[in-house]
Amino acid sequence: MLEDFRLAEKTVVTNLHWDLEQYENADSERMNIVLGAKDKKDRAVDPLTLIGKG
């Protein structure tokens, strides 16, 4: 889990060009939700929609 936080921090610092202070002051719960977002193709699918009942 600690490694996940480090990866999230690395992503923000390198891709958004934030400094560590900006990252530490950000709302961590919201940040984790945003960074955990998946592309539509990678999201879980309701199995009932595959058979036309969902």
Secondary structure, 3 states (H helix, E strand, C coil): CHHHHHHHHHHHHHHCCCCHHHHHHCCHHHHHHHHCCCCHHHCCCCHHHHCCCC
